[in-house]
Amino acid sequence: MTSFISSSSNVYVTVLISVWVTLVIIASAGNFYQDFDITWGDGRAQILNNGELLTLSLDKASGSGFQSKNEYLFGKIDMQLKLVPGNSAGTVTAYYLRSEGSTWDEIDFEFLGNLSGDPYILHTNVFSQGKGDREQQFYLWFDPTADFHTYSILWNPQRIIFSVDGTPIREFKNMESIGIPFPKNQAMRLQSSLWNADDWATRGGLVKTDWSQAPFTASYRNFKADACTTSSGPSSSACNSNSPANNNINAAWLSEELDSTGQERLKWVQSNYMIYNYCSDTKRFPQGIPLECIANNSS
């Protein structure tokens, strides 16, 4: 898998954490037993193959879900998914980072099912302090039900980059300097769920879930996290790109950015496969598009 992200050598990142939290930089490529808890579904979520495979299922009674044991504050997260095949209309497979509380942060991949032969819609969003409304949607350039593909989140203090098989599809930059909140203070767990959303997911709710096709199943494998995780501790700590603690762990992701090839690939995806961009939705924002959209257009 080709990567189009580079590390900026002149960026020194220090994240100050409160006195009761210590950040530990980890590189995790363990199995699902070690890294995740099944959180709901009454047996519809299963860990198989000695922890190398996880499946979520949905039927008319319930969906299912899981979440990471660790909480992350910045990281580079990879997961391979194979989505619900066939007539998946009405179903949503969600894969996201989220913090707790009423002013939560969240970084979303959501896969909106469709009728057989029609493409999935990949829905992305970024929440800061409980506010989202930053949706971008894409078609994919392959069938995401035929095989596993890698969906990645790079989250560092400067930017969030969504990637598919190493190709960047979206970048959300830290623009706190102009008053745009950015997720940076709340640790988030990686979560995923498969659930029925036929009131809105497919063609605005016009196409309902065909329960004769149930159970619907999505599959996961090859989870990898290079990340800062939180743990209780009596002293403050720093998660920074020049820390001696990084000698044995590659923490270059803390200052990674798109290289020129990555920027070109991002433009290619957004020109050819983006089907909705909140920054272009002037009817939705009659008082003017969000400030980060204006800043991106002028840069």
N, C-alpha and C positions, 0 to 999 in steps of 0.2 A: 504494500500500500504506500503510494507516494505521498509525501507530506509537502505542503507548500507554505510552511510556517517557519520563520527564522527566529533566532534569539538575538535581541539587541544587547550588544556587549556593554553599552554605556549607560544602561539603566540599572540602577540599584534600588531594589524594592525592599522596604521594611514595613511589616505590618505589625502594629502594636496591638497586643491583645490584653484584655483586662486581667487583673491580678489573679483571678481565680481560674483562668484557662491557660493551658499550655498547648502550643501547636507542635505537632510532631509531623515531620515530612516522611511520607511512606511511598513505597512503590509496591503496589499490590497486584498480583495476578493469580490470586488464590482461587479456590472453588466456591460454589454458591453456598455450601454449608458453612464455610468460614466467614463469608463476607456479607451474607444477607439473611433476613428473617422474612418468612411468609407472614403477611399481616392480615389477610382476609381471604375468604373464598371457600371455606369449609371443604378442603380437600381438592379444590379445583386447580390450585397451584401445586406443582410437583417439582422436586429436585431429583434429577436422574443421572445415570452414568457416573456414579461416584462423585457427584457434585459438579460435573462438567457441563450439564445442561439443565436449564430451568424452563418449564412450560407454564403458561397461564391459559385458563379456559373460561369460557363464558357460555352459559345456557340461560334459559328463560328465568330461572330462579335467582341466579347470581353470577357476577363476574369474579375476579380474583386479583390479588396484588402482592407485592413484596417491597421491602425497603432495605437499604444498607444498614449494617450494624454501626458503621462509622458515620460521623458527621464531618463534612469537608468544608474548609474555608480556603478556597482557591484550589484548583487542580486541573488535571487533564484526564478526562474520563472517556473510556472507549467501551462500547458494548456492541456485540453482533446480535442482530435481530432478524428473524424470519417471520413475516407478518401473516395474518389470517388469510388463507387462500380462498379462491372462488368468490361466491357472493358474500362479501363482508359488509354490505351496506348496513348502516346504523351502528356499527361497532367503532370503538375508539381504543387504540393501543397507545397509552401515554407513557412516556419515558422522560423523567425530569428530575432536576434538583429543586428542593424546597425546604425552607426553614419553617419554624413553628410561629404561632401567634397571629394577631390580627393585622400586623404590619409586616407580613412575611415578604421574603425574597424568593424568586422562582425563575428557573431557566427551563423552558419547555420544548420538548419534541412531542407532538401528538400526530398520530397516523389515523386519518379519517378513512374508514372503509368505503367501498363502493360496489356497484353491481359488477358481476363477472364481465371482464373485458374492458371495464372502465378503470382509469388510473386511480390509485391512492392519492390523497392529498396529504402532504407533509405540512403540518401547521406548527409554527414556532412563535414563541412569545417570551418576553422578559418582564418580570415584575420586580419593582423596587419599592420597598416600604408599603406593600399591599396594593400598589397601583400597577396595572398592566397596560392593556390597550395598545400593545406594540406588536400586533400580529403581522407576520409575513407568511405566505403560503406558497408552496411549490408542488409541481409535479416532479416525479423522479425520472431519470433517463434509463431505467431498467425496471424489471418486474420484481418488487420487493418481497413477493411471496414464493418465488422460485428457489431462492437460496438465501443464505445469510449474508448480510451486509453490515458494515461497521458505521455506527452513528456516534459521533464524538462531540464532546463539549470541552473547549479550552476556556477556562475562567481564571484570569489573573487580575491584578489591580488596575490594569490599563484597558482591558477589553474582554469581551466574550465572543468566541468564534464557534459557530455551529459548522460541523463538517460531516460529509457523507463519503465513505470510502476514501478519506483523505482529501477530498475536494471541499473547500470552504463554500458554504452557501449563504452565510449571513455573518456579519460582524456588528456587534453593538459596543461602541467605544465608551470609555469613562469620560463623561462631559460634566463632571461636578463643577468644573471651573465656570460653567455658565448656568449652574443651578439645576442640572439634571441629576436626580438621585441614581446611584449606581450600587449594585449589590456588593458590599465589601465588609460588612460588620457582623453578619449573621451566618453562622455555620448551617449547612444544608445537608440533608440526607438525599441519596439517590433513591428514587422511588419509581415504580412502574405498576401499571394496572391495565386490565382489559375489561371494558365495561360497555353497557348498552347506552347509547346516546342518540337513539333514532328520532328524538324530538328536534335535533339540529344538525347532526353530523353529516348526513348525506343529502345534498341538494336542499339545504336549509330545513330538513325534516320532512321533505316530501316523500322520500323513499324510506320505508320502515324495515326493521330487521325481519328477515325471513327465518323464523325459529325452526322451520323444518330442516335447516342447514346446520343447526347446533349439534354438538358443541363446537364453538369456534375456538381455535387454538393459535397462540403466538409462542414462538420459541426464542430462547436467549442462550448465548454462549460467549466465551472468551472475554469476560469482563476484565478490564485493566484500569487501575487508578494510580497515577502519579499525583500525589495531592498532599496538602496539609490537613491533618485530622486533629480534632480537638480532644483533649483529655483533661481531667481534673488535675489541678496542681496548685501549690501555694505561691508560685512566683510567676511573674510575667515572662514572656518569651517573644522572640521575633522569628518570623518565617521570612527569610530573605535570601536573595540569590547568591550572596557571597558568604553565607554562613559556613563555618567549618563542619556543621552537621551535614552539609550537602556533599561532602567529599566522596561518600560512597553511594550517593543517590543522585541521579540526574534531575536537577530542579530547574533546568533551563526554561521550562514552561512558564516560570514566574515572570519572565520578561519576553516571551515569544510574541511575535507579530507576523503578519503576512509578508512574505517576500514578494518580489515583482511577479513571479509566476503565479503565486497564490492570489494576488490582486486581479490578475487577468482571468484566472479560473472563476473567481467570485463574480466578476462582471459577466462571464459567459453564462454561468448558472442563472444569474438574475435577469439577463437579457432573454434567455431561451426557456426557462422553466419556472420563473416566478409568476404566479397567477393572482396574487393579492399583496399589496404593500400599503400599510396604514399611512405611510407618508404621502401616498398619492390620492388618498381618499378625502377629497376636499368637502364632499357632502357630509361626511361624518364629523368633520371639524370645521364648521362654518365660521368660527371665530379665528381660524388660521391653523395650519398644520403644526404639530408639536415642534418645540424649539430644536430638538436634536435633529429633526428632519431638515430644518433650515440650515443648521450648521453643517450637516453632511453634504447638502447640495452646494454649499459655498466652498467646501474644502476641495 
